[in-house]
Amino acid sequence: MAITLISTHTASASATLDITSGIDSTYPVYEFHFVNMHPATDGSEFTFQVNAAGQSGFNETITSAYFRAYNIETGGTYALGYSTGGDQAQGTAYQMMTQNIGNDNDQSCSGILTLYNPSSTTFVKHFMARAQESQQSDYSLEVHATGYINTTSAIDEISFKFDSGNIDAGVIKMFGVS
């Protein structure tokens, strides 16, 4: 397996980070590494959505599952469980990859979103995201979101944003995997 850096996108008080080129049939798998994504608004969720080739609006249909493990900084409160607020059943909203990230100076999220075979015109597009975050209530969370984008059209654009407020800071690196 080889991984090739395609592009780097840096946020600075950005409403969204949209990647509108570079997703094509060159690679069967694409990874998006998001590093120290810091929200301007306390308690925000980091999300993504895609466009099929020739489409606009970042509103493709998604079916997903979402679960998390967490532990509070002070210890004693911890759990692993499914979170129905993070999944979609044929929804067109931006897909959550984190939950309630804090906007304190030491809080952010980092992780990897993997998109499989986005150029296929035969199959739906599977994805999985794994993230680690520092939550607004001083919890450390590991989050898993997985599912599929219910289109057989090729996917050629992706958008990242917080569900509330700007991306104060952070970097997204897009890699092709062969």
C-alpha positions as CSV (number, residue, x, y, z in Angstrom):
1,M,0.0,0.0,0.0
2,A,1.3,3.5,-0.9
3,I,-0.1,6.8,0.3
4,T,0.5,10.0,-1.7
5,L,-0.2,13.5,-0.5
6,I,-2.4,15.3,-3.0
7,S,-3.2,18.6,-1.3
8,T,-3.2,20.5,2.0
9,H,-5.9,22.9,3.1
10,T,-5.4,25.3,6.1
11,A,-8.3,27.0,7.9
12,S,-8.1,30.4,9.4
13,A,-11.5,31.7,10.5
14,S,-13.0,29.7,7.6
15,A,-16.7,28.9,7.3
16,T,-15.9,25.7,5.3
17,L,-12.9,23.9,3.8
18,D,-14.1,22.6,0.4
19,I,-11.9,20.3,-1.7
20,T,-13.2,20.7,-5.3
21,S,-10.4,19.1,-7.2
22,G,-8.2,16.0,-7.0
23,I,-10.8,13.4,-6.2
24,D,-10.9,11.3,-9.3
25,S,-10.2,7.8,-10.6
26,T,-6.4,8.0,-9.9
27,Y,-6.8,6.3,-6.6
28,P,-9.3,3.7,-5.3
29,V,-9.2,5.1,-1.8
30,Y,-8.8,8.7,-0.4
31,E,-7.9,9.7,3.1
32,F,-8.5,13.1,4.6
33,H,-6.4,13.7,7.7
34,F,-7.8,16.5,9.8
35,V,-5.4,17.9,12.3
36,N,-6.1,20.2,15.3
37,M,-9.4,21.4,13.9
38,H,-10.4,24.2,16.4
39,P,-13.9,25.6,16.4
40,A,-14.7,29.2,16.9
41,T,-18.0,28.2,18.7
42,D,-17.9,26.0,21.9
43,G,-19.7,22.7,21.6
44,S,-19.5,22.3,17.8
45,E,-19.5,19.1,15.7
46,F,-17.0,18.7,12.9
47,T,-18.8,17.4,9.8
48,F,-18.5,16.5,6.2
49,Q,-20.7,16.2,3.1
50,V,-19.9,15.5,-0.6
51,N,-21.1,16.3,-4.1
52,A,-21.6,13.9,-6.9
53,A,-19.9,14.9,-10.2
54,G,-21.6,17.8,-11.8
55,Q,-23.8,18.5,-8.7
56,S,-23.7,21.3,-6.1
57,G,-25.0,22.0,-2.7
58,F,-23.2,19.3,-0.7
59,N,-26.3,17.3,0.0
60,E,-25.9,13.7,-1.1
61,T,-27.9,11.0,0.7
62,I,-26.0,9.3,3.6
63,T,-26.8,6.3,5.8
64,S,-24.5,6.0,8.8
65,A,-23.8,4.7,12.3
66,Y,-22.0,6.6,15.1
67,F,-20.5,5.5,18.3
68,R,-18.0,6.9,20.9
69,A,-15.9,6.1,23.9
70,Y,-15.2,8.8,26.4
71,N,-13.5,9.6,29.8
72,I,-13.6,12.8,31.7
73,E,-10.2,14.5,32.5
74,T,-10.8,14.1,36.2
75,G,-11.5,10.3,35.9
76,G,-14.5,8.4,37.1
77,T,-16.9,9.1,34.3
78,Y,-16.4,6.9,31.2
79,A,-18.5,4.9,28.7
80,L,-18.6,3.3,25.3
81,G,-21.9,3.5,23.4
82,Y,-23.9,4.1,20.3
83,S,-25.0,7.7,19.8
84,T,-28.2,8.1,17.7
85,G,-27.7,11.8,17.4
86,G,-24.7,11.2,15.1
87,D,-26.2,8.8,12.6
88,Q,-28.3,9.4,9.5
89,A,-30.9,7.1,7.8
90,Q,-31.0,8.3,4.2
91,G,-30.3,11.9,5.4
92,T,-28.8,14.7,3.4
93,A,-27.2,16.7,6.3
94,Y,-23.5,17.0,6.9
95,Q,-22.3,13.8,8.6
96,M,-21.0,14.3,12.2
97,M,-17.5,13.1,12.9
98,T,-17.1,14.5,16.4
99,Q,-19.4,15.7,19.2
100,N,-19.3,18.9,21.2
101,I,-15.7,20.0,20.7
102,G,-14.6,22.7,23.0
103,N,-13.2,26.0,21.8
104,D,-10.8,26.6,24.8
105,N,-7.3,27.2,23.6
106,D,-6.3,23.6,24.3
107,Q,-9.3,21.9,22.7
108,S,-9.6,20.6,19.1
109,C,-10.2,17.4,17.2
110,S,-8.0,15.3,14.9
111,G,-8.7,12.2,12.9
112,I,-9.0,10.4,9.5
113,L,-11.9,10.2,7.1
114,T,-11.5,7.4,4.5
115,L,-13.6,7.5,1.4
116,Y,-13.6,4.3,-0.7
117,N,-13.9,4.1,-4.5
118,P,-15.4,7.6,-5.0
119,S,-15.1,7.4,-8.8
120,S,-17.2,4.2,-9.1
121,T,-20.3,4.6,-11.2
122,T,-21.6,1.1,-10.2
123,F,-21.6,1.1,-6.4
124,V,-22.5,3.3,-3.4
125,K,-19.5,5.1,-1.7
126,H,-18.5,3.7,1.7
127,F,-16.7,5.8,4.3
128,M,-15.4,5.6,7.8
129,A,-14.1,8.3,10.1
130,R,-12.2,7.9,13.4
131,A,-11.5,11.0,15.5
132,Q,-10.1,12.0,18.8
133,E,-11.3,15.2,20.5
134,S,-11.3,17.3,23.6
135,Q,-14.9,18.0,24.4
136,Q,-16.3,21.3,25.8
137,S,-17.0,19.6,29.1
138,D,-13.4,18.4,29.4
139,Y,-14.1,14.9,28.2
140,S,-11.7,13.0,25.9
141,L,-13.7,11.3,23.2
142,E,-12.8,8.7,20.5
143,V,-15.5,8.8,17.9
144,H,-16.3,6.4,15.0
145,A,-18.7,7.3,12.2
146,T,-19.2,4.9,9.3
147,G,-21.6,4.4,6.5
148,Y,-22.3,5.0,2.8
149,I,-23.2,7.7,0.5
150,N,-26.2,6.4,-1.4
151,T,-25.3,7.3,-5.0
152,T,-23.8,5.4,-7.9
153,S,-22.5,8.6,-9.4
154,A,-18.9,9.5,-9.0
155,I,-18.0,11.7,-6.0
156,D,-15.6,14.5,-6.9
157,E,-16.0,17.2,-4.2
158,I,-16.0,17.2,-0.4
159,S,-16.8,19.9,2.2
160,F,-15.8,20.1,5.9
161,K,-17.3,22.5,8.4
162,F,-18.3,22.8,12.0
163,D,-22.1,22.7,12.5
164,S,-21.9,26.1,14.2
165,G,-19.5,28.9,13.6
166,N,-16.2,29.0,11.7
167,I,-13.2,26.7,11.7
168,D,-10.9,28.9,13.7
169,A,-7.8,26.9,12.8
170,G,-6.7,23.5,11.5
171,V,-5.3,21.6,8.6
172,I,-6.8,19.0,6.3
173,K,-4.4,16.9,4.2
174,M,-5.9,14.8,1.3
175,F,-4.1,11.6,0.4
176,G,-4.5,9.0,-2.4
177,V,-4.1,5.4,-1.3
178,S,-3.0,2.8,-3.9
